[in-house]
Amino acid sequence: MPRDQATIVEVLSAFLRSTSPRAQGEPCPPTPADVAAAFAVLTRRDVTRDPGPMVIDLRELCLREVRAVDGDLSGMSLIGSDPAGRRSGSR
């Protein structure tokens, strides 16, 4: 429901932060299906129903092989998250 969107976003982003933190200097393992699904749901939310400007904190996470096909990354902070699963400093 639209009135619950902010709560759902916070629950899903908290789930991602608690299950996929990026260990400094370590490569990211493959992303589990539940993590990929939570990320996909966040990218498919109706951003027009966000309660004002939002910042979805997804910093420093392992999000290897996640997909955002036709997704909207508006409001997402992905700083330090390495979707490619590379080590810090590698190219």
C-alpha positions in Angstrom: 0.0 0.0 0.0 1.2 3.5 -0.8 1.0 4.7 2.9 3.4 1.8 3.9 6.0 2.5 1.2 8.4 4.3 3.4 8.3 1.6 6.0 8.8 -1.1 3.4 11.7 0.7 1.9 13.3 1.0 5.4 12.8 -2.7 6.2 14.2 -3.8 2.9 17.2 -1.5 3.1 17.9 -2.6 6.7 17.7 -6.2 5.6 20.3 -5.5 2.9 22.6 -3.6 5.3 22.5 -6.5 7.8 22.9 -9.4 5.4 25.4 -8.0 2.8 28.0 -5.7 4.4 31.2 -5.4 2.4 34.2 -6.6 4.3 37.1 -4.2 3.7 39.7 -5.7 1.3 37.7 -8.9 0.7 36.0 -9.8 -2.6 32.3 -9.9 -2.6 30.7 -13.4 -2.7 27.8 -14.1 -5.1 24.7 -12.3 -4.0 22.0 -14.6 -2.4 18.6 -14.7 -4.1 16.8 -13.0 -1.2 19.3 -10.1 -1.3 18.9 -9.7 -5.0 15.1 -9.8 -4.7 15.1 -7.1 -2.0 17.3 -4.9 -4.1 15.0 -5.5 -7.2 11.9 -4.5 -5.1 13.6 -1.3 -4.0 14.5 -0.4 -7.6 10.9 -1.0 -8.8 9.1 1.1 -6.2 7.0 4.0 -7.4 9.2 6.9 -6.5 6.3 9.3 -6.9 4.9 7.8 -3.7 8.1 8.4 -1.7 7.3 10.7 1.2 9.5 13.6 0.1 13.2 13.3 -0.7 14.5 10.0 0.5 18.0 8.6 0.8 18.1 4.8 0.8 21.3 3.9 2.5 22.9 1.1 0.6 26.5 2.1 1.2 29.4 -0.3 1.5 27.4 -3.4 0.5 28.2 -6.5 -1.6 25.7 -6.4 -4.4 27.5 -8.6 -6.9 25.4 -9.5 -9.9 22.3 -7.6 -8.8 20.0 -6.5 -11.6 18.0 -3.3 -11.9 16.3 -3.9 -15.3 14.0 -0.9 -15.8 14.6 -0.1 -12.2 14.9 3.4 -10.7 17.9 4.1 -8.5 16.6 7.5 -7.4 17.5 8.3 -3.8 19.8 5.3 -3.4 23.2 5.9 -1.9 25.5 3.1 -3.3 28.8 4.7 -2.4 31.4 2.0 -1.7 29.1 -0.8 -2.8 30.8 -2.9 -5.4 28.3 -4.5 -7.8 31.1 -6.2 -9.6 32.4 -7.9 -6.4 35.9 -6.6 -6.9 38.4 -5.8 -4.2 39.0 -2.2 -3.2 41.5 -0.6 -5.5 41.2 -3.3 -8.3 40.0 -2.5 -11.7 
